[in-house]
Amino acid sequence: MFEPGRDVQAAGVLFAVPALLVNGLLQFSDKYFKPLKGYYSLNSLLLILAFMALLRMRSLERIRYWDPGELGKLVGLDRVPEVRTLRRKVQRLVGKGDAPGWSQHLSRHWMQ
């Protein structure tokens, strides 16, 4: 859920959301990855990872240096997961999903 807010740190990444969605970030993910159990959904996790890339966070560890509430506001959550939880969720995606298949599907989608 999004609400009006002032002085949200790094809110400029929200301008990238339409481009991410048009390029299929969330469109095909449910075909290649199983839903995640718990508070953080697959879509939330993919948005968090995309925002981390846009904010030039080179590793999951870099999220420790950001306020979890501020980054959570960007994704529409009250907070983002801590590094340990984020690492565990990413491992589940990689282990139980088909990341190479998803990548190929996205590539074909972009070429069309």
C-alpha positions as CSV (number, residue, x, y, z in Angstrom):
1,M,0.0,0.0,0.0
2,F,1.4,3.4,-0.9
3,E,0.6,6.6,1.0
4,P,1.7,10.2,0.5
5,G,5.1,10.8,2.1
6,R,7.7,13.5,2.3
7,D,11.4,13.3,2.3
8,V,11.5,9.6,1.4
9,Q,15.2,8.7,0.8
10,A,16.0,7.6,-2.7
11,A,12.4,8.1,-3.9
12,G,13.8,8.8,-7.4
13,V,14.0,5.0,-8.1
14,L,10.2,5.0,-8.2
15,F,10.5,6.7,-11.6
16,A,12.0,3.4,-12.9
17,V,8.9,1.3,-11.8
18,P,7.0,1.8,-15.1
19,A,10.1,0.8,-17.2
20,L,10.7,-2.2,-15.0
21,L,7.1,-3.3,-15.4
22,V,7.0,-2.8,-19.1
23,N,10.1,-4.8,-19.5
24,G,8.4,-7.7,-17.7
25,L,10.1,-7.8,-14.3
26,L,6.9,-9.1,-12.6
27,Q,5.0,-10.3,-15.6
28,F,6.6,-13.7,-16.1
29,S,8.0,-14.3,-12.6
30,D,5.2,-16.6,-11.4
31,K,5.8,-19.0,-14.3
32,Y,9.5,-19.6,-13.3
33,F,9.5,-19.2,-9.5
34,K,7.3,-20.7,-6.8
35,P,5.5,-18.3,-4.4
36,L,7.5,-17.4,-1.3
37,K,6.2,-18.2,2.1
38,G,6.1,-15.5,4.7
39,Y,5.7,-11.7,4.8
40,Y,7.7,-10.9,1.7
41,S,6.1,-12.0,-1.6
42,L,7.9,-12.8,-4.8
43,N,6.9,-9.5,-6.3
44,S,8.2,-7.6,-3.3
45,L,11.5,-9.4,-3.4
46,L,12.0,-8.8,-7.1
47,L,11.3,-5.1,-6.6
48,I,13.6,-4.9,-3.6
49,L,16.4,-6.5,-5.7
50,A,15.7,-4.2,-8.7
51,F,15.8,-1.1,-6.4
52,M,19.0,-2.3,-4.9
53,A,20.5,-2.5,-8.3
54,L,19.2,0.9,-9.2
55,L,20.7,2.3,-6.0
56,R,24.0,0.7,-7.0
57,M,24.1,-1.7,-4.0
58,R,26.7,-4.2,-5.2
59,S,25.8,-6.9,-2.7
60,L,23.0,-7.9,-0.3
61,E,25.2,-6.8,2.6
62,R,24.9,-3.2,1.5
63,I,21.3,-3.1,2.6
64,R,22.6,-3.0,6.2
65,Y,23.6,0.6,5.7
66,W,20.1,1.8,4.7
67,D,17.2,2.4,7.0
68,P,14.9,-0.6,6.5
69,G,11.8,1.6,6.9
70,E,12.9,4.1,4.2
71,L,13.6,1.3,1.6
72,G,10.4,-0.4,2.7
73,K,8.4,2.8,1.8
74,L,9.8,2.5,-1.8
75,V,8.4,-1.0,-2.2
76,G,5.1,-0.3,-0.4
77,L,6.0,-2.3,2.8
78,D,6.7,-1.1,6.3
79,R,10.3,-2.3,6.0
80,V,12.7,-4.4,3.8
81,P,14.0,-7.7,5.1
82,E,17.3,-7.9,7.0
83,V,20.3,-9.3,5.1
84,R,19.9,-12.8,6.6
85,T,16.3,-13.1,5.5
86,L,17.0,-11.5,2.1
87,R,19.8,-14.0,1.5
88,R,17.6,-16.9,2.4
89,K,14.8,-15.7,0.1
90,V,17.2,-15.3,-2.8
91,Q,18.6,-18.8,-2.2
92,R,15.1,-20.2,-2.3
93,L,14.5,-18.4,-5.6
94,V,17.7,-19.7,-7.1
95,G,17.3,-23.2,-5.7
96,K,13.6,-23.8,-6.5
97,G,13.1,-21.6,-9.4
98,D,14.3,-21.5,-13.0
99,A,16.3,-18.2,-13.2
100,P,18.0,-19.1,-16.5
101,G,14.5,-19.9,-18.1
102,W,13.2,-16.6,-16.7
103,S,16.1,-14.8,-18.2
104,Q,15.6,-16.4,-21.6
105,H,11.9,-15.6,-21.5
106,L,12.6,-12.0,-20.7
107,S,15.2,-11.8,-23.5
108,R,12.8,-13.1,-26.0
109,H,10.1,-10.7,-24.7
110,W,12.5,-7.7,-25.1
111,M,13.4,-8.7,-28.6
112,Q,9.8,-8.9,-29.7
